[in-house]
Amino acid sequence: MTTSTGASRTVWLDGVFLPAAEARVSVDDRGFLFGDGAYEVVRVVRGAMFEAERHLRRLDRTLQGIGIGYGRAMELREVAERLLDENRLREDEATVYVQVTRGAASPRTHHFPPAGTRPTAYASAAPFVPFDALRARGAAVVTVPDIRWARCDLKTVNLLPNTLAKQRAVEAGAAEAVFVRDGIVTEGASSNVWGVVRGVLRTHPMTPAILAGVTREVVLEVARERGLPVEEVPLFLEEVRGLEECFLCSTTLDVMPVVSVDGEPVRGGSPGPVARLLQEGLRERMDTGVLAAPR
Amino acid sequence: MTTSTGASRTVWLDGVFLPAAEARVSVDDRGFLFGDGAYEVVRVVRGAMFEAERHLRRLDRTLQGIGIGYGRAMELREVAERLLDENRLREDEATVYVQVTRGAASPRTHHFPPAGTRPTAYASAAPFVPFDALRARGAAVVTVPDIRWARCDLKTVNLLPNTLAKQRAVEAGAAEAVFVRDGIVTEGASSNVWGVVRGVLRTHPMTPAILAGVTREVVLEVARERGLPVEEVPLFLEEVRGLEECFLCSTTLDVMPVVSVDGEPVRGGSPGPVARLLQEGLRERMDTGVLAAPR
């Protein structure tokens, strides 16, 4: 264990930097009692956060979407910067985690707590090693029924279905669980899903059925920059095994080729050129810190 | 505030009885990070828990359903008994709250933490005043789309949709939000829903779309004991306003007549005799501590 993963790593909770082992929240915190909060994970490359602004804007959108009045999402960037310093994470890769809940209130009520209840804000940073070895050979995925709620566009900590799906993947020796609803591939438990169909890149359109992945957005931009045809149209499960290529993307997976689905090979079991091209484009942006045009 | 609602009330966390103000969980607790846990609320009448065994068995079922290995759900009864003593809750009414999460683990992973990770167990008790005044005049409810996940039979702390629904009710001046999926009334944000249709009691059948309410079971038993015809068949939203009676039931609402839905009166806006009869039967069981036959 390095300093920054062990108990002595420094985290931030409600305005205070403190050792992780001392960072505790009340049992009355609505994060603990209701999963009543929003979160983000931001990638850090050689000490610099990648697309921090898009992540923090999305945090703000989620908080607004669930009615948590926390106007300081963008300020968490400074908190994260200091966590990277405190934990000596400026050299290699890392991730920053931020979470805001509706705060602690007693008595427990399903409805919102009294006005003035202060949201709980938490941030941490940890070293990260990219999944390059897995990327070279490609990932196995399993499909699971998409039993989640109807607002998957909100990045909340109501993550139990994602947890159960990911566990199923792990038990099957797979890297990711891919949700399927009414025969349609929505997204992975913590990633977006892509296919190549007759030379055209395809990924699920931005609806409440999926999260607006930051990496998904960046990959869309990279694809367009490189002149690859793209359509935001859902993939059907029955198409997946016949895809020219299938891949995932996320803040931690980057672009991850999928080489098998439910034990059946995709593309003969080998990663494809489109995934590789997009990974190179994504990685280039990460390495140069190039920000996409504001949207 | 009485002693037992204030900061000096005694709660129980991971085997230790301690003041509520000192009861804190790690920011790495999967309850806080993923809403990865199960809970129960048990009613206490004159110091005695009502149907504690059914509640704790259901806790055990939920824990098994989400793969949390915690074999001690039934032992929480003794914990609750001591909380009632410590907080001097043996005279009036009260509620006991228990929650078990998958425990604290770092690094954060969607999938289950390493074997041996100890679940976090928490329990508290608080005074409770029954909603008798509201019962006398009847409750207003609002309907909301049922956007929850597909496993509402599991009583987990992934409660954000319930929170958002209940808040909508509060903002509309209503006591409860009633979920409607595909035109069918499933259940309330924290209650089950009943109707009387041509003299027959009707409530949603036990499917994964609703929670197996303990009070729902007791009310079913009371109805059958009293010879009321009952069918476990869903109500359609379009039937609701024309119902002879509509009511809710839950651990804290008991049997609660509904007198308006989305601002439109039900039964001319007055509570009905079937709800009253069932409330009397439920209350009798609570007062005498009569346990239903084991199922």
Interface residues (C-beta under 8 A of the other chain):
Chain A: T5 V11 L13 A20 A23 R24 V25 S26 V27 D28 D29 R30 G31 F32 L33 F34 G35 D36 Y39 I66 G67 Y97 Q99 T101 R102 S106 P107 R108 T109 H110 H111 F112 Y122 S124 A126 P145 I147 R148 W149 A150 R151 T156 V157 N158 L159 L160 P161 N162 T163 L164 K166 Q167 A169 V170 A189 S190
Chain B: T5 V11 L13 A20 A23 R24 V25 S26 V27 D28 D29 R30 G31 F32 L33 F34 G35 D36 Y39 I66 G67 Y97 Q99 T101 R102 S106 P107 R108 T109 H110 H111 F112 Y122 S124 A126 P145 I147 R148 W149 A150 R151 T156 V157 N158 L159 L160 P161 N162 T163 L164 K166 Q167 A169 V170 A189 S190
